[in-house]
Amino acid sequence: MSDAFLRLIEVTKRFGQRIIVDTVSLDVAEGETVALLGASGCGKTTTLRLIAGLEEPDAGEIWIAGKCVAANGRNLVPPDARDIGFVFQDLALWPHLTVAGNLEFVLSSAGVPKREQAERVNQTLRLMRIDRFAHSYPNQLSGGEQQRVGIARAIVGHPCLLLLDEPMSSLDAELKAELMAELKTLQKALEPTTIYITHDRVEAPIMAYRIALMRGGRITQIFTSHELRDQNIGFTDVQLQIEIPRAKG
């Protein structure tokens, strides 16, 4: 068995007669960030939902931390037992809960003792620089502030695996650059194994060292951010002026 922390082995998902994810295989090392890059409808989000256990694969296997969580056309481990933090594209914040309440709910569901919850919530809100919004409701916040709450909710439980679905897609360029820098700092501090979904050809190599290109439900190519910079693989229409991440270790 591979020593990869996350492993997908020929994973396939159909909706009716349509194949959305087509025999996808991918290994991700512990603490590594891999970007899934592709156009809308290519299967990126469904792949993420399969990893999280929110969809069942029709074929293939999914392994997390050495444990098979999906195989033989069904999920073997439910989503809440996979130790995953998920930032949804639409954030899906609970509108009836305050910012702090959104985070507390995650910890309560995970069985974290009440006496530890407040400290964990406050620490995470400070890390994301939104502690002043602890008692605000999501609809009282700007888009960027809501985005920070979504990330805070995903990491408050200290998950082993972080799944980010187009986390910057609704932000303007200036706010996107600011939040990407903060997320990079967060990655260095927490070192979660991360799958980062984006359709942005400039964003992907900033956030990940390895980039998997998806087309038509398949991973068609995997390359490094250095290869992207040096050879301009598949990105002839983009000029990259970025800090290229280094490989872990």
GIZI-V921180 format. One record per run of one state. SS is the DSSP state (h for helix, s for strand, l for the rest). FROM is the first residue (numbers start at 1). TO is the last residue. Records with the same first field share a line. If there is no record, write none. Layout:
# GIZI-V921180
SS: FROM-TO / FROM-TO
This chain:
# GIZI-V921180
l: 1-5 / 16-17 / 29-32 / 38-43 / 53-58 / 65-66 / 72-73 / 76-78 / 82-83 / 88-97 / 110-113 / 128-130 / 134-136 / 141-142 / 156-160 / 166-172 / 191-192 / 199-202 / 208-209 / 216-217 / 232-249
s: 6-15 / 18-28 / 33-37 / 59-64 / 67-71 / 74-75 / 84-87 / 98-98 / 137-137 / 161-165 / 193-198 / 210-215 / 218-224
h: 44-52 / 79-81 / 99-109 / 114-127 / 131-133 / 138-140 / 143-155 / 173-190 / 203-207 / 225-231
